C-alpha cells in the first residue's frame, strides 16, 4: 500500500484528546483544517513526552530571542471535545519536532509504527525520505509558538484527567481500588 501523507500548515485546530474512561482511554492527536480532520492514535506517555519536549523547544526559542516564542499570557487550553476521531489514520511509532526558521513555525511529525520484518529486503525504510512511496504513513503539522503553548496546556490537563495516583505507591487507582504494594498487597480504596 502506498504511503499516506497528512500535511497541515497552520491548521485551524491541533489538539490531543482521549476517548473512553480513565484506565482504558485511547489517546489521539487530531489536526483539523476546514472540513479535513485527521486523527492518529498514540500512547499516553507519548503525549506527555511531546508536551515536555515542545516546552523545551519553546524555552530554547525564547533563549535565542525568537519573537513570539515567549508569549505565555492568556494562553488557554482548548478543552472542547475532540471531533469524531472515527477510525484513526494510523498508530504513532515515532514523533519528531523541529523549527522552520524561514516561516518561524514549529514542525511536528508523527510517523506510523513500522515492522522491519515486513520490508522484503530486511532493511528498515528510510523515514527521512519523504519521496519514498513505501515509507511509513506521516502526519506533519506546522504550528506557530502560541499554538504549541495551547497544545501543551491541553495535553497536561488531558493527562491529569486520568486515574488519580495512589497516595502510598503512586500507581493509578481504579474506581474499585487497587492492590497496593505498600500495604502488603491489601486493597486500597
N, C-alpha and C positions, 0 to 999 in steps of 0.2 A: 504494500500500500504506500503511495507517495506521502511524503512528509507534509503535514499541515502547519501553516504559519498563521498565527493570530497576532496582528500588529496593531497597536493602539498608540497614536500620537496625541498626547494630552487628552485622554478620554474624559467624558462627562463625569464618570464615576469609576474609581478604582478602590475596592474595599476587600476586606476579609470578613467572613461570617461563617456561621455554622447552621447545620440542620440536625435536629434530634435533641434528645435530653442529655443533660450533663452525665458523663460516664459513657455515653455511646454517641457522642456528637461526631459529625463529619465536618471537617474544615474545608473551606473553599477560598480561593482568590477569585474575584469577579471583576471584569472590566466591562464598561458599557459606554458606547458612543452612539448616540441616537437610539435606533432600534436594535442595533447589533450588540448582543450580550454574549460573552464567553466566560464560562466558569471552569476552573480546574480544581482538582482535589489535592490536598496536601495534609501533612501531619501537624498536630498542634505545636510540636517542638519546632517545626519549620517556620510557622507563623511567628513564634517567639523569637527565634534567631533572626528572621527577616526584620522584625521591628527593631531589635537591638542593633543590627548592622546598618539599617537605614539611619538610626540615631547617630551611630559612629560616623557614617559618611557625612551627615549634615554637620556634625561638630567639626569635622575636618574642613568642610567647605567654609564654615564660619572662620576658622583659623586662617584660611587662605584668603579671606576677605571677599568671598563671592557674595555679591549683592542679593538679598532676599533669602539667603540660607538661614539667617538668624531670626527671622520673623517667628516669634513664639506667642505674641499677644493674639488674643481672640481665635486661637486655633481650637476648634471644637471637633469632636469625633462625630462623624456621620453615623448615627445609630439606627437609621432606617433599616428595615429588614432587607435581606438580600433579595434581588429579583429572583424569580424562579430559576434555580440552578439547573433544572431539568437533568439531562444526562451530561455529566462533566465531559469536557473535550478530552481530557487525559488526567493521569495521576502524575504529580510532580516528582521528579527524581532529584534534579539539581536546580538551585537558584543562583543567580549571579546579579551583582549590582555594578553599575558604572556611572560615569559622569560624562555627559556630552558637553564639552567646553564651548563648542560653536553655538549651540542653542540654549545652553545653560539649563539642561534638563537631566534628571536622574533617569537612568535606563535600568529597568528590572527585566530580567529574563527568567522564565520558568521553563524547564525542559522536561519532557516526558521521561519516565523511568524506562531504561532500555535494558534488554537482556543480551549480554555479549554473546551468548550461545546461539542466539537467533541469527547472528551475522554469519553468512556462509563461509567466509574465509577465516573466521575465528578472531578477527580483529574488531575492536570497538570502533564504531563510526566516529569520524572527526566532528565533534559537536560544534567546533568553531567555524565550520564551513557551511554558511547559510545557503549556498547554492546546491549543496548535496541533496538530491531528492530522496535519499534513503536514510537521512538522519532522523533524530527524534523530533516529535511534534514540539512546537515552540510557541510560547506566549511572550511577546515583548511589549512592554508598556513604558512609555516615556512621559514622565510627570515633572511638574515644577516642584521646588523645595516645599512650598506651602502644602501641596497635595500629599507629599511624603510625610509631613508632620501630622496631617489629618489622618493618614493611614496608620501611623504609629499610635496615635491616641485611640483609635477604634480597636486596633489589634490588641492593645493592652487591656482594654475593657472586655473584649470578647474572651480573651484567655482567662481573665479573672472571674468571669461569669460561670466557670465550671464548678466542679465539686469543691467544697471547702476542704482545706487540709486538716488532718488530724492534729490537735494541739500537742500531742505527745511525740508522734513519729514523723509527721509531715506528709504521710501518704494520703491520697484523696479519700474522703469519707463518702460512702454510698448512703442513700436515704435510709437504709436499714442498718447502717453502721458498718464496721469492718473489724477484722481480727487484727488487733494492734500488737506488733511485736514488743512494744514497750510495756504491755500489760500481760506478757507471757501468753499471748495468743487468745486472751479473753476478748469478748466482743465489746467494742466501744461504741456507744450510741451518740 
